């Protein structure tokens, strides 16, 4: 089953990865694909959006004769990550109550 992932959650997942370490686009895509189905064509617009919003910055680093563009989370990005994480935890808790039979409101 494929459950769709909205833009806010994608942003949060990318920020979470960058909070662990700076990385370049392809490596971020690979890390994301290990958890959810996402394509490079989906992820690069996310990275551009995060950069435009000031949540990440970029820098180039030479690799095998060419430059790789690395992404780094900013302080506002860390604040947004905290917000998204709190929203996700609340959402997950609500769903878990339903899946585990804990939502007695409708009985």
ZINOR-V75560 format. One line per field, one symbol per residue. ss: DSSP state (H for helix, E for strand, L for the rest). psi: psi as a letter, one per 20 degrees, with the letter a starting at -180 (. if undefined). burial: 1 if it has 24 or more other ideal C-beta (glycine too) atoms within 12 Angstrom, else 0. Layout:
ss=???
psi=???
burial=???
This chain:
ss=LLLLLLHHHHHHHHHHHHHHLLEEHHHHHHHHHLLLLLLHHHHHHHHHHHHHLLLEEEEEEEELLEEEEEEEELHHHHHHHHHHHHHHHHHHHHHHHHHLLLLLLLL
psi=popqprgggggggghgghhgqqrrgghggggghhgqoqrhhhhhhgggghghijiqrqqqpqoljrppoqppqrghhhghggghgggghgggggghgghjjinjhj.
burial=00000001111111111110011110111001000001000111011001100011010000000000111110001001100100010000000000000000000
